[in-house]
Amino acid sequence: MTTLVEVEALSRRYGSTLALDNVSLKAEVGLVYGLVGANGAGKTTLIKHLLGLLRPHQGKVRVFGLDPVREPVAVLRRVGYLSEQRDLPEWMRLEELLRYTQAYHPSWDQAYADQLLENFGLDRRKKFSDLSQGMRAQAGLVVAVAHRPDLLVLDEPSSGLDVVVRQDILDAIVRTVIEDGRTVIFSSHLLDEVERMCDHVTVLHEGRVAVQGPVDEVRAMHRVSQVRFAKRLDSTPDIEGALSIAGDGRSWSIVHTSALESLRDVVAPAGGEIIESRIATLEEILIARVRRSNRQRQAA
C-alpha cells in the first residue's frame, strides 16, 4: 500500500512541557486512523504538525512525501480539515464560503457539495451566525470534503453534537472513505466512535505512543477478566501483566495484557479463579493505561 503520512521520532516542547515524545506513525491509502488519548495527550499537537502549523523540534514529518512546513500549498490543497472549534466566518453565508473555498481547490466537486448540503438539510443562504452548533459542524465537513481530498484530518469532529447530527457526520465520512478510497486521520475522545470507524488506532498518553496497531489487534492484546478469590483480600493483589486492578474483598476486575492461561497460573496459588473474561474495549484500554502511568509516576 502507498504511505501518505509518515511521522518518525517526532518530539515537540512547549517550554518545559514535552508535548510529543518520540512519536512515530504511518498512514496508508484508504484506511481510517484513530488518535485517542486523554486531554493533553498530544493529539492536537500531532495534527498541527501534519498540517505544517508547527515545525518539529526533533524527528521528521512527511505528508504525500513532502515537508508540510516547507511546501504547505502542495500539501494543504490535497488535505481536508475539520476541527472541534469549527472557526467559520460569522458574517459569511454558506454559499459565499463555498465559493471562497472553491477558489483554492482546482479539484472542487460542486455536485458533491450540493449533494451533502441536501443530505444535511442546510440552507446555503444562511449566515454562519444563524446556524446551530450541529449545522456548523455539517457545513465545516462539506467544506472539508467537497474538493475530494486525498487525506481527511478530523480533530474531535463530533464533540458536543447530538447523536443524530453526529451519526450524519460519521456516515458522510464513511462514504468518503468507501466511495473515494480516501485516507482519514480521526482524533476523538468518543472511543466507541473510534472503535466503530477506524481500521487502526494510536493511543497517546502524555505525548508518547502507549500502544498502536490495527484496532482488532490492539483490542485482542487486552482482556478484562473477573477474578474471585476463596478468601477476602485486604489489599490489591500484585499480578504480573495487569494494567489495572479494581475491586475489593473477594471479587476483582483486572485489565491485563498477559495470556488468559498465564493469569490463571498467577491467581490460582492465592485461591483465585477466573469466572469471566472478554476482550477489552478501547475505552477500557485507555483508562487502564492512564491509571497505570499515574500509579508509576506516584511511585517514582
C-alpha positions in Angstrom: 0.0 0.0 0.0 1.0 3.6 -0.6 2.1 5.6 2.5 0.5 9.1 2.6 1.7 10.2 6.1 5.0 9.3 7.7 5.9 10.6 11.2 9.3 9.5 12.6 10.6 10.0 16.1 8.7 13.3 16.4 9.2 15.4 19.5 7.9 18.8 20.4 8.3 21.0 23.5 6.3 23.9 24.8 8.7 25.4 27.3 9.4 22.8 29.9 6.5 20.6 28.8 7.3 17.7 26.4 4.1 17.7 24.3 5.3 14.9 21.9 8.0 12.4 22.8 9.5 10.3 20.0 6.1 9.7 18.3 6.1 7.6 15.1 3.1 6.9 12.9 2.3 5.8 9.3 -0.9 6.2 7.4 -1.6 4.3 4.2 -4.2 4.9 1.4 -7.8 4.0 2.0 -7.7 3.4 5.8 -9.1 5.3 8.8 -6.6 6.0 11.6 -7.8 6.9 15.1 -5.9 9.1 17.5 -7.1 8.7 21.1 -5.9 9.8 24.5 -6.8 12.0 27.5 -6.9 15.8 27.3 -3.3 16.9 26.8 -2.1 13.6 25.4 -0.7 15.3 22.3 -3.4 14.6 19.7 -3.9 18.1 18.5 -0.2 18.9 18.6 0.4 15.9 16.3 -2.3 17.1 13.9 -0.8 20.6 13.8 2.5 19.1 12.7 0.7 17.2 9.9 -0.9 20.5 8.7 2.5 22.3 8.7 1.4 24.6 11.5 4.3 23.5 13.8 7.9 22.8 13.0 9.3 19.6 14.6 11.9 20.2 17.3 13.1 16.6 16.6 12.2 14.0 14.1 10.5 14.1 10.7 7.0 14.6 9.3 6.1 13.9 5.7 2.7 14.1 4.1 2.5 12.9 0.4 6.3 12.6 0.7 6.5 16.4 1.3 7.5 18.5 4.3 4.3 20.3 5.2 6.2 23.2 6.7 8.3 23.8 3.6 5.7 23.0 1.0 2.3 24.0 2.6 0.5 24.8 -0.7 1.3 21.4 -2.3 0.2 19.6 0.9 -2.8 21.5 2.0 -4.6 21.6 -1.4 -4.8 17.7 -1.0 -6.0 17.8 2.6 -9.4 18.3 4.1 -9.5 19.5 7.7 -12.3 19.8 10.3 -11.6 20.9 13.9 -13.6 20.9 17.1 -13.5 24.7 17.1 -15.1 25.0 13.6 -13.8 28.5 13.2 -16.1 29.7 10.4 -16.6 33.4 9.5 -19.8 34.6 11.3 -20.5 37.2 8.6 -20.4 34.9 5.6 -23.3 33.0 4.1 -22.7 29.3 3.5 -22.8 29.8 -0.3 -20.2 32.5 0.0 -17.8 30.3 2.0 -18.3 27.5 -0.6 -17.3 29.9 -3.5 -14.4 31.2 -1.4 -13.1 27.7 -0.7 -13.6 26.5 -4.2 -11.1 29.2 -5.5 -8.3 27.4 -3.6 -9.1 23.9 -4.8 -9.0 23.0 -8.6 -10.4 19.6 -7.7 -13.6 21.1 -6.1 -16.7 19.0 -6.9 -19.7 21.2 -6.7 -22.1 18.4 -7.4 -20.8 16.6 -4.4 -21.1 19.7 -2.3 -24.7 20.2 -3.4 -25.4 16.5 -2.5 -24.0 16.9 1.0 -25.9 20.2 1.6 -29.1 18.4 0.6 -28.3 15.4 2.8 -27.7 17.6 5.8 -30.7 19.9 5.0 -28.5 23.0 5.0 -29.7 26.3 3.6 -26.8 27.9 1.6 -28.3 31.4 2.0 -28.0 31.4 5.8 -25.2 33.2 7.6 -23.0 31.2 10.0 -24.1 33.4 12.8 -27.6 31.9 12.4 -26.5 28.3 12.3 -26.8 25.9 15.2 -23.7 24.1 16.5 -24.7 20.9 14.6 -25.2 22.8 11.4 -21.8 24.5 11.7 -20.2 21.1 12.1 -22.1 19.8 9.0 -21.1 22.9 7.0 -17.5 22.5 8.1 -17.5 18.9 6.8 -18.9 20.0 3.5 -16.0 22.5 3.1 -13.5 19.9 4.2 -14.5 17.1 1.8 -16.1 18.8 -1.3 -12.7 19.1 -3.0 -12.3 15.3 -2.7 -9.1 15.5 -0.6 -6.6 12.6 -0.6 -6.3 13.0 3.2 -9.1 14.0 5.6 -7.9 15.2 9.0 -10.6 15.4 11.7 -9.8 16.8 15.2 -12.8 16.0 17.5 -15.3 16.5 14.7 -18.4 15.4 16.6 -17.6 16.9 20.0 -20.6 18.4 21.7 -23.1 17.3 19.0 -26.3 15.5 19.5 -26.5 11.8 18.5 -28.4 12.4 15.2 -26.0 15.1 13.8 -23.0 13.0 15.0 -24.2 10.0 13.1 -24.9 12.1 9.9 -21.3 13.3 10.0 -19.8 9.9 10.6 -21.9 8.4 7.8 -20.6 11.1 5.4 -17.0 10.4 6.5 -17.5 6.6 5.9 -18.9 7.3 2.4 -15.9 9.4 1.7 -13.6 6.6 2.5 -15.6 3.8 0.9 -16.5 5.6 -2.4 -13.3 7.5 -3.0 -10.7 5.4 -1.2 -9.6 8.4 0.9 -7.4 8.2 4.0 -8.7 9.6 7.3 -6.9 10.6 10.5 -9.6 10.8 13.1 -9.0 12.2 16.6 -11.8 11.7 19.1 -12.4 11.2 22.8 -15.5 9.3 21.9 -13.9 5.9 21.9 -16.9 4.0 20.8 -16.8 6.0 17.5 -13.2 5.3 17.0 -13.8 1.6 17.7 -16.6 1.5 15.1 -15.0 3.8 12.5 -11.3 3.1 12.5 -9.0 0.4 11.0 -6.0 1.4 13.0 -5.6 3.2 16.4 -2.8 5.0 18.1 -3.2 5.6 21.9 -1.3 8.6 23.1 -0.5 9.3 26.7 1.5 12.3 27.9 3.0 12.8 24.4 4.1 9.2 24.0 2.6 6.3 22.0 1.2 3.9 24.6 0.1 1.3 22.1 -0.8 1.3 18.4 -1.9 -1.1 15.6 -5.0 -2.4 13.9 -8.0 -1.9 16.1 -8.9 -5.6 16.3 -5.3 -6.5 17.2 -4.9 -3.8 19.9 -8.2 -4.9 21.5 -7.2 -8.6 21.2 -4.0 -7.8 23.2 -6.0 -6.6 26.2 -8.5 -8.6 28.2 -10.9 -7.8 31.1 -11.1 -10.7 33.5 -13.2 -11.1 36.6 -11.4 -13.0 39.3 -12.9 -14.3 42.6 -10.7 -15.4 45.5 -11.6 -18.0 48.0 -10.8 -15.7 50.9 -11.2 -11.9 51.2 -8.1 -9.9 50.3 -7.3 -6.8 52.4 -5.1 -5.2 49.7 -4.9 -5.1 45.9 -3.3 -8.3 44.6 0.0 -7.9 42.8 -0.5 -9.5 39.3 2.1 -9.5 36.6 0.8 -8.2 33.2 -2.1 -6.3 34.9 -2.6 -2.8 33.7 -5.3 -2.0 36.2 -7.0 -3.9 39.1 -10.2 -2.8 40.7 -12.4 -4.3 43.4 -12.2 -5.3 47.0 -12.6 -8.4 49.2 -13.0 -11.5 47.0 -14.0 -10.0 43.6 -11.6 -8.2 41.4 -11.8 -6.9 37.8 -8.4 -7.0 36.0 -7.4 -5.4 32.7 -4.3 -7.3 31.5 -2.1 -8.0 28.5 -1.0 -11.4 29.7 -2.5 -14.5 28.2 -5.5 -16.0 30.0 -3.6 -19.1 31.0 -0.8 -17.0 32.5 -3.3 -15.1 34.5 -4.9 -18.3 35.7 -1.5 -19.6 36.8 -0.8 -16.4 38.8 -4.1 -16.2 40.7 -4.6 -19.9 41.3 -1.9 -20.3 44.1 -3.7 -17.5 46.0 -7.1 -19.2 45.7 -8.2 -17.1 42.8 -10.5 -18.3 40.0 -11.3 -16.6 36.7 -15.1 -16.6 36.4 -15.4 -14.4 33.3 -13.0 -13.0 30.6 -13.6 -10.9 27.5 -11.7 -8.7 25.0 -11.3 -5.1 26.3 -12.9 -2.1 24.7 -10.7 0.9 23.6 -12.2 2.9 26.4 -11.1 0.3 29.0 -7.7 0.0 27.5 -7.1 3.8 27.6 -8.4 4.2 31.1 -6.2 1.2 32.3 -3.1 2.6 30.7 -3.6 6.1 32.0 -4.2 4.8 35.5 -1.1 2.6 35.4 1.0 5.5 34.2 -0.3 7.7 37.1 0.5 4.9 39.6 4.0 4.6 38.2 4.6 8.3 38.4 3.3 8.4 42.0 5.5 5.5 43.0 8.6 7.2 41.4 
